[in-house]
Amino acid sequence: MSEEQRYATAQAKEKAEMYRRKFLRFQDAELVYSIRRRKLMELAERAGAVYRFDGYVLLDREIFEAYLENFRVPAEEGDRA
């Protein structure tokens, strides 16, 4: 395996780990949820998913994702496969 392949593999593992974490920094959460920081912060605060300590601000994924489920639009009967 070349050095470039090892580097790409390490980056892929790092990204996969980011997606599995219970808590995310808002910079990482922006990438995971594809939502801009201001809107993400607004939704996370409404959900009660924000943790602040020692200058860190973290988002609890479980709480946030449960809150997001409230906005899901169910498929209509004719749209289901």
Secondary structure by P-SEA (a helix, b strand, c coil): ccaaaaaaaaaaaaaaaaaacccccaaaaaaaccccaaaaaaaaaaaccccccccbbbbcaaaaaaaaaaabbbbcccccc
